[in-house]
């Protein structure tokens, strides 16, 4: 038994006798097919992603009049009440845990 994962072993056997011109890099769909269960490779489903949804509006506080300002992507960065352009992002309600070393 070798320590090489099955997907890597399959890929190495497939590309061993191939010239540089014939080589095509594996795509995400090929890796999903080669791994079978999807455990070895990229997480294509999007679950566990650390990126936040960009379509959600973001809440800010105006630096001049302390008014709450809600902005979506593409909105001008400006207070809707006084026109001030310095906005402070509100703290998140999500629990954030920092690791001390």
Secondary structure, DSSP 8 states (H G I E B T S, - for coil): --SS-HHHHHHHHHHTT--TTT-----HHHHHHHHSSS-SS---S-TT-----TTS-EEEEETTT--EEEE-TT--SS-TTT----EEE---SS-------
